[in-house]
Amino acid sequence: MQKPMRKSDREIRSRNEILAVLSKCDVIRLAINTPDYPYIVPLSFGVESNDGSITLWFHCAHEGLKLDNINRDPRVGFEADCSHNLITGDKACSFTMEYESVVGCGNIRVLNDNDDKHRGLTSIMQHYAPGKEHTFTESEIAAVCVLRLDVTHISGKRLIK
């Protein structure tokens, strides 16, 4: 069971508002479990929301530390933030930062089906170039690994003065 947010006045409760924050972000930091320590990596991403569920999509190389650990343990956490603006004050303790952020967790998997990979790549491209049609050749799809994260928990927080 999730603990209530300490500064509940900053909590974003609406799923649509959380999705709006994600749409503004250009990077998600993915936290992956290793046998020894958490491994955090910034990634480009795509996002889909259907029937109350949220799916995040990523692409990467076909090998490396990230995939080794995902294949060992598919449970991951993630974080994205945007709308940064430093608010200065008369003294150090009165400085603050405007921000919007989203954190969550879920299970991630490597996709093997080309139709699934195409869907993921399209979602990523729609995030960065919305409204355009994106096509991929068979060789382009084969050249990348596509990851699908099924979100099990997500929350948002903001401070905008």
C-alpha positions, -999 to +999 in steps of 0.1 A: +000+000+000+013+034-010+020+060+018+002+093+013+023+120-002+039+142+025+032+175+007-003+165-005-009+201-018+016+193-045+002+159-055-012+156-090-043+133-086-057+133-121-044+106-145-050+131-174-028+157-156-001+131-150-002+122-187+000+159-196+032+162-175+047+132-192+039+148-226+061+178-216+090+157-205+118+148-230+135+121-209+125+093-185+151+080-161+146+042-158+158+026-125+168-010-131+177-036-104+212-051-106+225-078-081+246-051-064+230-016-068+202+003-086+212+013-121+196+045-135+196+054-172+180+083-191+160+072-221+138+086-249+103+073-245+067+070-258+036+068-238+001+053-244-029+053-222-058+029-228-087+018-206-070+032-175-036+015-181-004+033-190+023+018-212+058+033-217+079+024-247+117+027-251+143+017-276+179+007-272+207-015-285+203-053-286+229-058-258+243-042-228+240-038-190+205-025-192+192-055-210+212-080-190+195-067-158+161-063-173+162-099-184+172-110-149+146-088-131+119-070-151+107-049-121+117-012-127+110+022-114+110+054-135+110+092-131+105+121-154+105+159-146+101+192-164+090+228-160+121+237-140+124+273-128+145+285-099+127+308-075+152+329-056+147+344-021+163+368+004+182+339+021+193+304+011+164+286+028+138+306+010+150+295-025+128+268-041+123+252-075+092+251-097+088+217-113+064+190-124+074+153-120+061+118-124+073+087-107+062+051-109+070+015-113+061-015-134+073-045-153+093-042-185+099-066-213+118-069-245+096-072-276+102-098-303+072-093-325+078-068-353+042-055-350+047-048-313+081-032-320+065-010-347+038+001-323+064+010-297+086+029-322+056+048-334+046+058-299+082+071-293+081+091-325+046+105-317+060+118-284+088+138-301+071+146-334+033+145-328+009+146-357+033+132-383+032+098-399+061+076-390+072+046-410+099+021-404+115-005-427+119-041-417+157-035-413+151-004-391+128-024-369+154-053-367+182-029-359+168-018-325+155-034-293+121-021-282+110-023-246+075-021-232+069-011-196+034-019-182+030+007-154+016-007-122+018+025-101+022+061-111+020+094-092+027+131-100+038+161-081+042+198-090+051+232-076+042+261-099+041+295-082 
